[in-house]
């Protein structure tokens, strides 16, 4: 059994940092697989300060951007991801087609609910 959590940055880590810190602490490795080239390993480490895990950061190469969902699924396979979390349905479908358990999150919906709530 692999012990690697795969995470997207935008719409996932960016919107659920506290929750993902809790989850990441349960894994020995965390692979951040993103299209966002502004994310650095230092920024990843800062986002997960206090989490005792090995961190991996992989950016989508320019020549794979048109096929980003398949690229992310292959990156998950390469890093032996046991669970991927992404906000893009195409990524979820590609990962699942390779047998990689994947959860979809909807950051936009959560933001709208929080914005409209009375809390």
N, C-alpha and C positions, 0 to 999 in steps of 0.2 A: 504494500500500500504506500502510495506517495504521500508526502506531507508538505505539499506546496500549495499555497493560496495564490490564485491569479486575480489581479485587480486592474480595472481600467482606471484612469485618473479622472477625466472630465465626466461629470455626472455620477461618479461613484465615490472615489476618495474625496473629491472636491465637495461633495454634498453630504457625505456621511462619515466624517473623519473620526468622531468619537466611537461610533458603532464598529467601524472597521478596525480601530485600535484594539478593541475587545476581541474581535474575531481573529485578527492577525496574531495575537498573543498565543493562540491555540496551535499555531503552525510553526514548523522549524524554518520554513522558507516562504518568502513572499515575492512574487514576480509581478512587477508593475509593467503592464503591456499596453502601450498607449500610442496614439497618433500625435500627441502634443509634444513637440520638440522643445518647449520651454521647460519641461520638467527635467530636473537633474537628480542624480542620486543623492546629493546633499539635501535637496528639498524632500525627497522621499524619506530619508532618514529623520529629518526634522518632523515630518508628519507622523512618523511612527516612533517618536522618542520614547524610550522606556520599553519598547517591545524587543525582546531578545530573540531575534530571528536573523537569518541571512536574507539580505535584500538584493533583488535583481531588477534592473531597469532596462527595458527594451523599447526602442522607438521604431515605428514603422518606416522602412526605407522608402524614399521618394518613388522608386520604381514599382512599389507594391501598393501605393495609395488607392489605386482603382480597384484593387482586390483586397482591401484592408481586412475584411471579415475573415477571409480564408487565411490571410497572413497571421491574424491574431490567433486563429485556431491552431495553426502550425506552430506558432510560438508557444502556445499552451502545451502542445504535444512535446516540443523540444525541451521545455523546462519541467516536464512531468507534473503538470498542474493537476491536482486532485479536485479542485473546485475553482471555477472562474466566475467572477461577478462583473457584469457589464450592463450598460444602459441601452445597448443597441441590439435590436432583435435579430439583425443579420448575423452578428457575432454569436449570439446565443444559438442560432440555428446551425452555424458552421461548427461551433465547438461540439454541440450535441451530435452532429453527424459523424464526428470522430470519436464519440463515446466519452467526451469530457463533460462531467456534470457542470451545469452552468445555471446561475441564477440571474434573472433580469430584474433590474431596479428601474424605477421611473422617477427620477429626480424632479422633473418638471411638475408632475402631479403632486409630489410631496411639497414642493415650494408653493404651489397654488393653494393647497389645503392650509399650510401654515400661514400664508399671507392672509387668507380669508377667515382664519379661525379667530376666536375671541380670547385666546390664551395669551 
